[in-house]
Amino acid sequence: MKKEFDFFDKKENIEKLKIIFYIVLVVLVLLDLVVHKHPHYTWESYFGSYAIYGFISCVLIVVVSKFLGKLFLQKPEDYYDR
């Protein structure tokens, strides 16, 4: 049986998508220079503050979820053998 290839199976398509995503990310951060913001806190008026805030939030979500997973979800290897 012949395997059908999807769009994401080709390496050149993945490389093109990576380039497009990086360009979009850079454009969004550069838009921070021209878009007028109405900051509630002083750190919101700094360049790239929302990008930094989003990155730190994402890292915190991953770290906390890994900690909670190890604390509550993981069981010992012999859990079902008892």
C-alpha positions in Angstrom: 0.0 0.0 0.0 1.3 3.4 -0.9 1.7 5.9 1.9 0.1 9.3 1.3 2.3 12.2 2.4 0.7 15.1 4.2 1.8 18.7 4.0 3.7 18.4 7.3 5.6 15.3 6.3 7.9 17.2 3.9 10.9 18.8 5.5 11.0 21.8 3.1 7.4 22.7 4.1 8.3 22.5 7.8 11.3 24.8 7.2 9.1 27.3 5.3 6.5 27.3 8.1 9.3 27.9 10.7 10.5 30.9 8.7 7.0 32.3 8.4 6.3 31.9 12.1 9.6 33.6 13.1 8.8 36.5 10.7 5.4 36.9 12.3 6.9 36.9 15.8 9.4 39.5 14.9 6.7 41.7 13.2 4.5 41.4 16.3 7.3 42.5 18.6 8.2 45.4 16.3 4.6 46.5 16.2 5.1 47.3 19.8 7.1 50.3 18.7 4.3 51.9 16.7 1.1 50.8 18.5 0.0 53.2 21.2 -0.6 51.4 24.5 -2.6 52.5 27.5 -0.5 51.0 30.3 -2.0 50.4 33.8 1.4 49.5 35.2 4.8 51.0 34.5 6.3 47.8 33.2 3.7 47.7 30.5 5.2 50.8 28.8 8.5 49.1 28.2 9.4 47.7 24.7 8.5 44.0 24.4 6.9 43.8 27.8 3.9 41.8 26.6 6.2 39.3 24.8 8.3 38.9 27.9 5.3 38.5 30.1 3.8 35.9 27.8 7.1 33.9 27.6 7.5 34.0 31.4 3.8 32.9 31.9 4.2 30.0 29.5 7.4 28.8 31.2 5.7 29.1 34.6 2.7 27.0 33.3 5.0 24.3 32.1 7.1 24.2 35.3 4.0 24.2 37.6 2.2 21.5 35.6 5.3 19.3 35.6 5.6 19.7 39.4 1.9 18.9 39.9 2.1 15.9 37.5 5.0 14.5 39.5 3.2 15.2 42.8 -0.2 13.9 42.0 -0.3 11.9 38.7 2.8 9.8 38.6 2.7 6.4 40.3 5.5 4.1 41.3 6.4 1.4 38.7 5.0 -1.4 40.9 1.7 0.5 41.5 -0.4 -2.3 39.9 1.6 -5.2 41.3 0.8 -4.5 44.9 
